Amino acid sequence: MRVFVAGATGAIGRPLVAQLMQAGYDVFGMTRSQERAQAVGDQGATPIVLNIFEAEAVDQILKRLRPDVVIEELTSLPQTYTRQAMQAAAATDARTRQQGGRYLQNAAAAAGVRRYIIQSCGFWYAPGDGLASEETPLAFVGPPAIATGTRLYANLEQRVLAADTLEGIALRYGFFYGPGTWYAPDGNMAQQVRQQQFPIVGDGAGVWSWIHVDDAAAATVAAVERGAPGIYTIVDDTPMALRDWLPAYAHWLGAPPPLSVSAEAVQDADTVYYATRLRGAANVKAKQALAWQPRSLAWLTPRSMATTKK
C-alpha cells in the first residue's frame, strides 16, 4: 500500500514515517526543503520536496504517485512557545492548514486516493464535567486564541469528513510530548519550567490530555487501515489537572517547583483558560476501533508523584 505523508519532518511526521516503513508500507514523505528531504530519505522513504501552496504541482505529484492513503500533518509552528511567537506564526500556520490542506485534499480526490487522515486537536473541548468524548461540543465560546483555534480545526474536520469520494478520518491529538516537541527535555517548554516561567495559575484545575508523539504516530498508522471514517481522540489514559502534572513534570526534569500566581495577576485570557478551564478527553473509541494502546505519561513515576503530593 502506498502512503503519502504531508509534513513528514515535523514532530509527529518523523516517527510516523519510521513506523509506516516498519509496517511495510511504500511511503512518500513530503517536506518543504531539500535539506529536510535528506532526513526522509535516511528513513528509507521516498522524499518529495513540494511547496504546498503550489496547487498545480501538488495535483501533479499526487496523480503521478497514486497513493492509497494521504496523511495530512501540515503545520507551521515556532520552536519557541511564547504568546508573541504563537501570534506571529498564527497566520502562516492557519494558511498552511487551510489553503495548503485544501490543495492537498483536492489533489488526493482527483488522484483516486481512498483514505484521507488529518491532524486535529484533542484538548479544545467545551468545558464541563467529566472527560470529553468525540460527541462533546468543541470550545467555540472562549478567549481569542481558543475560539479561533477551535473554529479552524472544526473547519478542517468538516472539509475532510464531508468529502464524498474519500474515507475521511480526523485524529484529535492531545498535547504532544517526546522527541522534537516543546515538552521534550530539550524543548522550549521544559526550558521555561526550569526557569520557573511556567506557573500554576489560579486553582490549576484545567485538565490536560497528553500523548507521546510515538503513540500518536502508532494510532495514525493504525488508522491507515483500521477504523470507520470519523473522529478519534488520540490521548493517553491519564488526563491531569495542571496543578498535578506541572509539579510532577518539573520534578521529572530536575527543575525547581513551579510558582503559583492568581488568575487575576495574569493578563492573558488564553493562559488562564488553559490553567483553569481546559477539559480532559477520553480515548475509549480510539483504543477500541484502532486496536491501539498508549503508554503511561512519562513523568508519572512513583517517585515523581510521591514528591508532588507532599
C-alpha positions as a printed Julia matrix, in Angstrom:
310×3 Matrix{Float64}:
   0.0    0.0     0.0
   1.24   3.47   -0.91
   1.01   6.18    1.78
   1.73   9.88    1.24
   2.66  11.89    4.36
   2.46  15.69    4.14
   4.54  17.19    6.92
   6.94  14.26    7.07
   9.67  16.03    9.04
   7.58  17.52   11.85
   7.38  16.3    15.44
   4.86  13.6    14.53
   5.94  13.23   10.91
   9.33  11.74   11.76
   8.09   8.87   13.96
   5.11   8.41   11.65
   7.29   7.84    8.6
   9.5    5.46   10.59
   6.55   3.39   11.83
   4.91   3.28    8.4
   8.16   1.96    6.96
   8.4   -0.64    9.73
   4.83  -1.73    8.92
   5.86  -2.41    5.32
   4.12   0.46    3.55
   5.52   2.24    0.49
   5.96   5.71    1.99
   6.3    9.1     0.3
   7.32  11.86    2.71
   6.59  15.44    1.66
   8.67  18.3     3.01
   9.39  21.9     2.04
  13.17  21.83    1.65
  15.87  19.7     0.11
  17.74  19.72    3.41
  14.8   18.12    5.22
  14.24  15.72    2.35
  17.54  14.07    3.24
  16.11  13.08    6.62
  13.12  11.45    4.91
  15.42   9.52    2.6
  17.58   8.41    5.51
  14.49   6.69    6.96
  14.06   4.68    3.77
  11.03   6.6     2.49
  10.83   8.44   -0.84
  11.31  12.18   -0.21
   9.07  14.63   -2.03
  10.12  18.31   -1.99
   6.99  20.34   -2.59
   5.52  23.76   -1.88
   2.05  23.0    -0.54
   0.77  26.35   -1.86
   1.5   25.42   -5.49
  -1.79  23.71   -6.25
  -0.87  22.52   -9.73
   2.38  20.93   -8.54
   0.56  19.23   -5.66
  -2.04  17.91   -8.09
   0.58  16.6   -10.5
   2.62  14.78   -7.86
  -0.44  13.05   -6.37
  -1.59  11.94   -9.83
   1.86  10.6   -10.55
   2.3    8.74   -7.26
  -1.31   7.49   -6.94
  -1.15   6.81   -3.17
  -3.86   4.77   -1.49
  -3.79   6.91    1.66
  -2.84  10.53    2.3
  -1.97  11.73    5.82
  -2.13  15.49    6.32
   0.18  16.61    9.14
   0.65  20.16    7.88
   1.7   22.77   10.44
   3.89  25.85   10.67
   4.65  26.31   14.35
   7.57  28.09   16.06
  10.29  26.33   18.03
   9.74  28.75   20.9
   6.37  28.69   22.66
   5.54  32.21   23.78
   2.44  34.32   23.29
   4.33  36.56   20.88
   5.82  33.69   18.87
   2.47  31.93   18.55
   0.72  35.11   17.47
   3.42  35.75   14.86
   3.08  32.22   13.48
  -0.72  32.03   13.61
  -1.48  33.4    10.14
   1.07  31.21    8.36
   0.03  28.14   10.32
  -3.65  28.73    9.54
  -2.89  29.27    5.85
  -0.78  26.11    5.76
  -3.55  24.02    7.28
  -6.46  25.64    5.43
  -5.25  26.59    1.96
  -2.42  24.08    1.74
  -4.59  21.33    3.16
  -7.38  22.11    0.72
  -4.97  21.89   -2.23
  -3.7   18.56   -0.91
  -7.17  17.13   -0.36
  -8.39  18.26   -3.79
  -5.36  16.62   -5.37
  -5.95  13.45   -3.37
  -9.56  13.23   -4.54
  -8.53  13.8    -8.14
  -5.86  11.1    -7.87
  -8.29   8.49   -6.6
  -6.96   8.32   -3.02
  -9.09   6.02   -0.87
  -8.47   7.24    2.71
  -7.54  10.71    3.93
  -6.32  11.29    7.51
  -5.98  14.76    9.04
  -4.4   16.11   12.24
  -6.88  17.77   14.58
  -6.97  18.9    18.23
  -7.99  16.81   21.26
  -7.86  19.41   24.03
 -10.26  22.15   22.94
 -13.5   20.53   24.02
 -16.11  22.75   25.68
 -15.69  22.96   29.48
 -17.9   20.71   31.55
 -17.97  17.81   33.99
 -16.09  14.6    33.26
 -13.95  13.66   30.31
 -14.98  14.74   26.83
 -15.77  12.26   24.07
 -15.89  12.71   20.31
 -19.54  13.76   20.67
 -18.74  16.57   23.13
 -19.08  20.07   21.58
 -15.88  21.99   20.93
 -14.96  25.21   22.74
 -16.36  27.7    20.24
 -17.02  30.17   23.05
 -13.87  31.25   24.86
 -10.91  33.63   24.81
  -9.5   34.71   21.42
  -6.91  32.04   20.63
  -9.1   29.2    21.91
 -12.17  30.27   19.93
 -10.15  30.97   16.77
  -8.27  27.69   17.0
 -11.45  25.72   17.63
 -13.13  27.2    14.55
 -10.03  26.41   12.49
  -9.97  22.74   13.5
 -13.74  22.39   13.1
 -13.47  23.71    9.55
 -10.59  21.36    8.75
 -12.52  18.39   10.08
 -15.62  19.36    8.13
 -13.59  19.65    4.93
 -12.31  16.1     5.31
 -15.33  14.37    6.79
 -17.74  15.84    4.22
 -15.74  14.58    1.24
 -17.84  12.34   -0.99
 -15.1   10.2    -2.51
 -12.67   9.91    0.42
 -12.77   7.92    3.65
 -12.14  10.89    5.92
 -10.6   10.43    9.38
  -9.8   13.23   11.84
  -7.38  12.36   14.63
  -7.69  14.72   17.58
  -4.26  14.54   19.2
  -3.64  15.62   22.76
  -0.67  17.71   23.89
   2.43  16.26   22.25
   5.47  15.32   24.28
   8.53  13.31   23.33
  11.42  13.98   20.91
  11.11  17.13   18.85
   8.28  18.65   20.91
   8.07  21.69   23.18
   7.81  19.36   26.2
  10.84  17.21   25.4
  13.62  17.63   27.98
  15.47  19.81   25.47
  12.31  21.61   24.33
  11.31  25.2    24.92
   8.57  24.49   27.48
  11.0   22.38   29.5
  13.38  25.33   29.48
  10.63  27.64   30.71
   9.78  25.22   33.53
  13.44  25.06   34.59
  13.45  28.87   34.76
  10.16  28.9    36.71
   8.48  30.8    33.89
   5.53  28.37   33.71
   3.41  28.9    36.85
   0.31  27.24   38.23
  -2.36  29.84   37.52
  -5.37  30.2    39.81
  -6.68  26.87   41.05
  -4.83  24.99   38.31
  -7.92  22.85   37.73
  -7.66  22.83   33.92
  -7.31  19.18   32.81
  -4.7   18.4    30.15
  -4.69  15.28   27.97
  -1.28  14.2    26.71
   0.09  11.9    24.03
   3.64  10.82   23.26
   4.46  11.5    19.6
   5.4    7.84   19.08
   1.96   6.8    20.35
   0.26   9.44   18.19
   2.18   8.03   15.23
   1.14   4.48   16.16
  -2.53   5.49   16.25
  -2.12   7.15   12.87
  -0.54   4.04   11.38
  -3.45   2.01   12.77
  -5.91   4.42   11.14
  -4.39   3.74    7.72
  -6.38   0.5     7.56
  -8.49   0.33   10.74
 -11.43   2.38   11.9
 -14.5    3.66   10.15
 -14.44   7.21    8.76
 -14.99   9.76   11.51
 -13.32  11.39   14.51
 -10.98   9.74   17.03
  -9.46  11.35   20.12
  -5.8   10.31   20.44
  -4.76  10.89   24.05
  -3.26   8.78   26.81
  -5.02   7.2    29.8
  -4.09   9.86   32.35
  -5.68  13.28   31.87
  -4.4   15.51   34.69
  -5.09  18.92   36.17
  -2.33  21.48   35.7
  -1.8   21.68   39.47
  -0.92  17.96   39.44
   1.01  17.39   36.22
   3.17  20.54   36.27
   4.94  19.83   39.59
   5.48  16.21   38.52
   6.87  17.36   35.17
   9.2   19.83   36.9
  10.47  17.11   39.21
  10.99  14.76   36.26
  13.1   17.46   34.59
  15.09  18.1    37.76
  13.68  21.63   37.8
  12.57  23.68   40.82
   8.87  23.52   41.73
   6.62  25.81   39.69
   5.47  29.09   41.14
   1.8   29.83   41.8
   0.06  33.03   40.7
  -3.53  34.23   40.87
  -5.68  34.26   37.77
  -6.18  37.99   38.28
  -2.44  38.58   38.0
  -2.28  37.03   34.53
  -3.09  39.39   31.68
  -3.65  36.73   29.02
  -7.15  35.18   28.99
  -5.98  32.17   26.98
  -3.36  31.31   29.6
  -5.99  31.47   32.35
  -8.29  29.22   30.3
  -5.59  26.58   29.81
  -4.81  26.64   33.53
  -8.32  26.65   34.93
 -10.95  25.53   32.39
  -9.33  23.11   29.95
 -11.2   19.81   29.74
  -9.6   16.39   29.54
 -10.66  13.82   26.97
 -11.29  10.07   26.85
  -9.66   7.69   24.36
 -12.15   4.8    24.54
 -13.26   4.98   20.91
  -9.72   5.1    19.52
  -8.49   2.24   21.69
 -11.34   0.01   20.61
 -11.64   0.89   16.92
  -7.92   1.17   16.19
  -6.72  -1.64   18.49
  -4.29   0.84   19.99
  -2.85   1.41   23.46
  -0.85   4.49   24.55
   1.91   4.42   27.15
   1.75   5.96   30.61
   2.67   9.62   30.9
   6.47   9.81   31.18
   6.68  11.9    34.35
   4.15   9.87   36.31
   6.77   7.79   38.06
   6.05   6.7    41.65
   8.9    8.93   42.83
   7.55  12.0    41.0
   4.03  11.52   42.31
   5.2   10.9    45.88
   7.2   14.12   45.76
   4.39  16.27   44.37
   1.88  15.01   46.96
   3.92  16.04   49.97
